[in-house]
Amino acid sequence: MNQQTNTSLSYESEILPSKELCVFSVATKYTLGLHNWQESLKTQGYSYRVLGFGDVWGGWRYRMKTYRDALSTWCEDKGEKSIVILSDAYDVLFVRKSTDGLLKKFKSFQKPIVASVEKGCGINCGLVTEWWKKHPEEVKHIIGKDKYMCAGLIMGEAKALADALTWALDNNYKDDQIGLSSYVQVFPDMAWLDYRSTIFRTKQDEFTLLTKEREQYGPYALHFPSLRIAPFFTPSTEASKLFAGPRGIATTDYSGTHYIWKYATLVLIFVLIAMSFRSGLHACKVHYDTH
């Protein structure tokens, strides 16, 4: 499929997309994670759109452009103040109904963008130190906990989200998480970081669901970033069983475990280098001991 058509919709919710709230995601291929994501949205009553299905995955810059173009069209059709959630497709589940006060909670932050946070990161840390400087009274809540911005779940006014993505693209960012967090660094008054998990919660190093998550009085969506690396360590299977409805598939999704082999290969390389270095030192020691 030509990537010029990457905003065409291969999947769209049976509920007609609402101008009040719609969930967007970029997903180029089918996985079990995508299936459960869709079923959780249907079960919890959200409108949603899947963008770019069938395209060749073009990297995170491709995702930024796909989101931006779809949001620009959405603004023309639904209005600049229409609320949109940008969601990862393969490792997110919606666990609480949007009609249970979601828009009210979003508006209570009085910011056009509300972003999820995470306590740790790999090579694409969403550093937002300027935001924390603007909110020094909040810092005590994140020591040793959530402090990085996460691009896996972001909610906002359509125009504000489109502007943030345009800024990241114009400034040549290749990673959407780094690009969007850099936007918040420059414009900290444009966003609120959901460090209390009022709307979104990133389940990092958490092997069980919290009581408030099970009983649906906590966050509205859960993000399982380790699902793409080590799915057997996440509570995503239990969440699928509880929140994805009768068509949800409550089984471990191993579709992303190829990342394990990448990390295992890197570890093996470092081990071999270390062993070679140690062997070299030993050879030198033997040489000098015998002379």
C-alpha positions in Angstrom: 0.0 0.0 0.0 1.3 3.4 -0.9 2.2 5.3 2.3 0.6 8.4 0.8 -2.7 6.8 1.8 -1.6 6.0 5.4 -4.5 8.0 6.9 -7.1 5.7 5.2 -9.0 3.6 7.7 -8.9 -0.1 7.6 -10.7 -0.5 10.9 -13.3 1.8 12.5 -15.5 1.3 15.5 -19.1 0.2 14.9 -20.0 3.1 17.1 -19.8 6.1 14.8 -16.7 8.1 15.7 -17.8 10.7 18.2 -16.7 14.3 18.0 -16.5 14.4 21.8 -14.0 11.6 22.1 -12.3 9.2 19.8 -9.3 6.9 20.2 -6.7 6.8 17.4 -3.9 4.2 16.9 -1.4 3.4 14.2 -1.3 -0.3 13.6 0.1 -1.7 10.3 -0.5 -5.4 11.0 -2.7 -7.7 13.0 -1.6 -9.1 16.3 -3.4 -10.6 19.3 -2.6 -7.4 21.1 -4.4 -5.4 18.5 -7.4 -7.7 18.7 -7.7 -7.3 22.4 -7.2 -3.6 22.2 -10.1 -3.3 19.8 -12.3 -5.6 21.9 -11.6 -3.6 25.0 -12.6 -0.4 23.3 -15.8 -2.0 22.1 -16.6 -3.5 25.5 -15.9 -0.2 27.3 -17.9 1.8 24.7 -15.3 3.9 22.9 -15.2 5.2 19.4 -11.9 4.4 17.7 -10.0 4.5 14.4 -7.0 2.4 13.3 -4.7 4.3 11.0 -2.3 2.9 8.4 -3.4 -0.8 8.6 -1.7 -2.7 5.7 1.0 -0.1 5.2 4.7 -1.0 5.5 5.8 0.2 8.9 7.9 3.3 8.4 9.2 3.9 11.9 8.2 6.4 14.6 8.4 9.4 12.3 5.9 7.7 10.1 3.7 7.2 13.1 4.0 10.9 13.9 3.1 12.0 10.4 0.2 9.5 10.2 -1.3 10.8 13.5 -0.7 14.5 12.5 -2.4 14.1 9.1 -5.4 12.2 10.6 -5.7 14.8 13.3 -5.6 17.7 10.8 -8.5 16.1 8.9 -10.3 15.4 12.1 -10.1 19.1 13.1 -11.8 20.1 9.9 -14.5 17.5 10.3 -15.1 17.4 14.1 -13.6 20.7 15.4 -10.2 21.8 16.8 -11.4 21.2 20.4 -12.6 17.7 19.8 -10.9 15.3 22.2 -8.7 12.5 20.8 -6.6 9.8 22.6 -3.5 8.6 20.8 -2.9 5.0 21.9 -0.4 2.3 21.3 -2.2 -0.6 19.6 -0.4 -3.7 20.6 0.2 -3.3 24.4 -2.8 -1.2 25.7 -6.2 -2.2 27.0 -9.0 0.1 27.9 -10.4 -1.0 31.3 -13.0 1.6 32.2 -15.9 3.2 30.3 -15.4 6.7 28.9 -18.9 7.6 30.1 -17.7 7.2 33.7 -16.4 10.8 34.0 -13.4 10.6 31.6 -14.0 14.0 29.8 -14.7 15.7 33.2 -11.4 14.4 34.5 -9.5 15.5 31.4 -10.9 19.0 31.6 -10.1 19.2 35.3 -6.4 19.5 34.4 -7.1 22.6 32.4 -4.5 21.8 29.8 -5.0 20.9 26.1 -2.8 17.8 26.4 -2.6 15.1 29.1 0.2 12.5 28.8 0.9 9.3 30.5 4.2 8.8 32.4 6.6 5.9 33.1 9.1 5.2 35.8 11.9 3.9 33.5 12.9 3.9 29.9 15.3 2.4 27.4 17.0 4.4 24.7 14.2 6.8 24.1 13.6 8.5 27.5 10.8 11.1 27.4 12.7 13.6 29.5 10.5 16.5 30.7 12.7 18.2 33.3 11.3 21.6 32.4 7.8 20.5 33.2 8.9 19.3 36.7 10.6 22.7 37.2 7.3 24.4 36.4 5.6 22.1 38.9 8.0 21.8 41.9 5.2 21.0 44.3 4.6 17.8 42.3 8.2 16.5 42.4 7.8 14.8 45.8 5.2 12.5 44.3 7.6 11.0 41.6 10.8 10.4 43.5 11.7 6.8 42.5 8.5 6.5 40.6 7.0 8.0 37.4 9.1 10.7 35.9 9.3 10.3 32.1 6.7 11.2 29.6 5.3 8.2 27.7 4.0 8.5 24.1 2.0 5.2 24.4 -1.1 7.1 25.8 -1.7 10.8 25.2 -5.1 12.6 25.4 -5.8 16.0 24.1 -7.6 18.5 21.9 -7.2 17.6 18.3 -5.6 20.8 17.2 -3.1 20.9 20.2 -2.0 17.3 19.4 -1.6 18.1 15.7 0.5 21.2 16.6 2.7 19.2 18.9 3.3 16.5 16.3 3.9 19.2 13.6 6.5 20.8 15.9 8.3 17.5 16.4 8.3 16.7 12.7 9.5 20.2 11.8 12.3 19.8 14.3 13.4 16.6 12.6 12.7 14.2 15.5 12.8 10.6 14.4 11.3 9.1 17.6 7.8 10.3 18.6 8.4 9.8 22.3 11.5 12.0 22.3 9.9 14.5 19.9 6.7 14.9 21.9 8.5 15.1 25.3 10.9 17.7 23.7 7.8 19.7 22.8 6.7 19.6 26.4 10.2 20.7 27.5 9.8 23.8 25.3 6.1 24.4 26.0 5.5 23.0 29.5 2.3 25.0 30.0 0.7 23.0 27.1 0.5 19.7 28.9 -0.2 17.9 32.2 1.7 14.7 33.1 -0.7 12.2 34.6 1.7 11.0 37.3 -1.1 10.0 39.6 -2.6 7.7 36.9 -5.9 9.5 37.0 -6.5 8.6 33.4 -3.6 6.4 32.2 -1.4 3.9 34.0 1.8 2.4 32.6 2.3 -1.0 34.2 6.0 -1.3 34.4 7.4 -3.9 36.7 3.9 -4.6 38.0 3.0 -8.2 37.9 -0.6 -7.9 39.2 -3.6 -5.6 38.7 -4.4 -3.2 41.4 -7.8 -3.4 43.2 -8.9 -0.1 41.7 -8.0 -1.4 38.2 -10.0 -4.6 38.7 -13.0 -2.8 40.1 -12.9 0.0 37.5 -12.6 3.0 39.6 -8.9 3.8 38.7 -7.4 4.6 35.3 -9.3 4.3 32.1 -6.5 2.6 30.1 -3.5 0.4 31.0 -0.3 0.3 29.1 1.9 -2.8 29.3 5.2 -1.8 27.7 7.0 -5.0 28.6 4.3 -7.0 26.7 6.4 -6.5 23.6 9.6 -7.8 25.3 8.5 -10.4 28.0 4.8 -10.9 27.8 4.8 -13.6 30.5 5.8 -11.1 33.1 2.8 -8.8 32.6 -0.8 -8.9 34.0 -2.1 -8.2 30.5 -3.7 -11.7 30.2 -5.8 -11.1 33.3 -6.8 -7.6 32.1 -7.8 -9.1 28.7 -10.1 -11.6 30.5 -11.7 -8.9 32.6 -12.0 -6.0 30.2 -11.9 -7.2 26.6 -15.4 -8.7 26.6 -16.6 -12.1 25.3 -14.5 -11.8 22.1 -11.3 -11.0 24.0 -8.6 -13.6 23.9 -7.2 -14.0 27.4 -3.9 -15.7 26.6 -0.3 -14.5 26.6 0.6 -12.6 23.4 4.1 -13.8 22.2 3.9 -11.8 19.0 6.5 -9.3 20.3 9.0 -11.7 21.8 11.5 -11.2 19.0 12.8 -8.3 21.0 14.1 -10.9 23.5 16.4 -12.3 20.9 17.7 -8.8 20.2 18.6 -8.2 23.8 19.9 -11.8 24.2 22.2 -11.2 21.2 23.5 -8.0 22.7 24.1 -9.7 26.1 25.9 -12.6 24.3 28.1 -10.1 22.4 29.1 -8.3 25.6 29.8 -11.7 27.3 32.0 -12.8 24.5 33.9 -9.5 24.5 34.4 -9.8 28.3 35.6 -13.4 27.9 38.0 -12.5 25.1 39.3 -9.6 27.2 39.8 -11.8 30.2 41.4 -14.5 28.1 43.8 -11.9 26.7 44.7 -10.7 30.2 45.3 -14.3 31.2 47.6 -14.9 28.2 49.6 -11.8 29.0 49.9 -12.9 32.7 51.2 -16.3 31.5 53.6 -14.7 29.1 55.2 -12.4 31.8 55.2 -15.2 34.4 57.2 -17.5 32.1 59.7 -14.7 31.3 
